[in-house]
Amino acid sequence: MADADKCALCKGSVPYKYVAMPEWNIKGVLCGKCYSQKIYEHYPGEHVRVSMDKK
């Protein structure tokens, strides 16, 4: 696995690549878990995820 396929924070695999916000000062892509963690750190409060497949 190339470095581009690893999370910039946890070094785990990245099945879907998330791009860090510029103010986070992170180079490289993030996995979903680390991206969610950064969202909570920088934007406190309740975050509701919407699932478009549920009716």
DALIN-V62361 format. One record per pair of residues at least 12 apart in sequence whose C-alpha atoms are under 7 Angstrom apart, sorted by the first residue. I is the first residue (numbers start at 1). J is the second residue. D is the distance in whole Angstrom. If there is no record, write none. Layout:
i=I j=J d=D
i=I j=J d=D
//
This chain:
i=7 j=29 d=6
i=7 j=30 d=5
i=7 j=31 d=5
i=8 j=27 d=7
i=8 j=28 d=5
i=8 j=29 d=6
i=8 j=30 d=6
i=9 j=30 d=7
i=9 j=34 d=7
i=14 j=30 d=7
i=14 j=31 d=5
i=16 j=31 d=7
i=17 j=29 d=6
i=17 j=30 d=6
i=17 j=31 d=6
i=18 j=30 d=5
i=18 j=31 d=6
i=18 j=32 d=7
i=18 j=35 d=7
//
